[in-house]
Each structure stands twice: as structure tokens, then as C-alpha cells.
Amino acid sequence: DLRDGGWCWVTGRLTFPWKSDARYRREHHHLKGRNIKPEWVTRPERIITVCAEAHALITQGWIVVEGCHARKPLLFHWATHVKPRQRPFELRAGRFNL
């Protein structure tokens, strides 16, 4: 949370832990490797701040996250099966948090 300042990496929205609205409720997404290397579960460079709406879409396979380290470039894009009219928001092109 300190590194990200509460900003969602995927949507660019400011998030809050207590919000009931999924567009603004803060959650954390574990990047790739969590199941391969259990010691990565608590490593800050393997976790990003996201809003609950984006987190649900990532875990359901609607949004693809490219990259596995928060201190290196991460890119987000819609999965190929998601049609433009199904997309609830614009994705940030990527986040470069070096």
C-alpha cells in the first residue's frame, strides 16, 4: 500500500479499503509465481494494489497481466474473448514503477 499510494494499477483509480463500491474498494493481486514459490506470497514486489472490480476481472481471466515483478514494467490488456462492448472501463496501458 505504501508503494502504490492506494492507486489501482489497472484502472488508475484511487482505492480505499472500506468502500462498498467495487470500483473503489482496495484489494491486492498476487502476480505470477505465487503458487510456484510460496515464499513469494508476502513479497511486496509480487503484489500490486487493484480495485475489487479489476481484481475480479483478472481472476476470471478477462484481464491479462503481463509481468511478474512490481518494480519492472507491467502491462494489462483485455483477453481476446472480451468484446469491446463488454469492457466496463479503459485499461491503463501499463505501469512503469521502477
VENKA-V593905 format. One record per residue. N is the residue number from 1. RES is the residue in one small letter. PSI is psi as a letter, one per 40 degrees, with the letter a starting at -180 (NA if undefined). OMEGA is omega as a letter, one per 20 degrees, with the letter a starting at -180 (999 if undefined). NEAR is the number of other ideal C-beta (glycine too) atoms within 12 Angstrom. Layout:
N_RES_PSI_OMEGA_NEAR ; N_RES_PSI_OMEGA_NEAR
This chain:
1_d_d_a_18 ; 2_l_d_a_9 ; 3_r_d_a_19 ; 4_d_e_r_29 ; 5_g_e_r_16 ; 6_g_e_a_25 ; 7_w_h_r_25 ; 8_c_h_r_38 ; 9_w_d_a_39 ; 10_v_d_a_40 ; 11_t_d_a_33 ; 12_g_e_a_25 ; 13_r_i_r_29 ; 14_l_h_a_18 ; 15_t_i_a_33 ; 16_f_h_a_22 ; 17_p_d_a_16 ; 18_w_e_a_11 ; 19_k_i_r_19 ; 20_s_d_r_10 ; 21_d_h_a_14 ; 22_a_d_r_23 ; 23_r_d_a_26 ; 24_y_e_r_25 ; 25_r_h_a_26 ; 26_r_h_r_32 ; 27_e_i_a_31 ; 28_h_h_r_31 ; 29_h_h_r_33 ; 30_h_h_r_28 ; 31_l_i_a_32 ; 32_k_i_r_21 ; 33_g_e_a_20 ; 34_r_d_a_18 ; 35_n_e_r_12 ; 36_i_d_a_13 ; 37_k_g_a_15 ; 38_p_d_a_12 ; 39_e_e_r_11 ; 40_w_e_a_20 ; 41_v_d_a_16 ; 42_t_e_a_13 ; 43_r_h_a_21 ; 44_p_d_a_20 ; 45_e_e_r_21 ; 46_r_e_a_28 ; 47_i_h_r_31 ; 48_i_i_r_41 ; 49_t_h_r_37 ; 50_v_i_r_41 ; 51_c_i_a_37 ; 52_a_d_r_29 ; 53_e_d_r_30 ; 54_a_d_a_40 ; 55_h_d_r_30 ; 56_a_d_a_20 ; 57_l_d_r_32 ; 58_i_d_a_34 ; 59_t_d_r_18 ; 60_q_e_r_16 ; 61_g_e_r_14 ; 62_w_d_r_26 ; 63_i_h_r_36 ; 64_v_h_r_24 ; 65_v_h_r_36 ; 66_e_h_a_20 ; 67_g_i_a_25 ; 68_c_e_a_24 ; 69_h_h_a_23 ; 70_a_e_r_30 ; 71_r_e_r_20 ; 72_k_i_a_18 ; 73_p_h_r_19 ; 74_l_h_r_35 ; 75_l_i_r_20 ; 76_f_h_r_33 ; 77_h_i_r_22 ; 78_w_i_r_26 ; 79_a_i_a_19 ; 80_t_d_a_12 ; 81_h_e_a_13 ; 82_v_h_a_20 ; 83_k_i_a_10 ; 84_p_d_a_12 ; 85_r_e_r_7 ; 86_q_e_a_15 ; 87_r_h_a_21 ; 88_p_e_a_20 ; 89_f_i_r_23 ; 90_e_h_r_16 ; 91_l_i_r_32 ; 92_r_i_a_26 ; 93_a_d_a_16 ; 94_g_i_a_20 ; 95_r_h_r_30 ; 96_f_g_a_15 ; 97_n_g_a_21 ; 98_l_NA_999_11
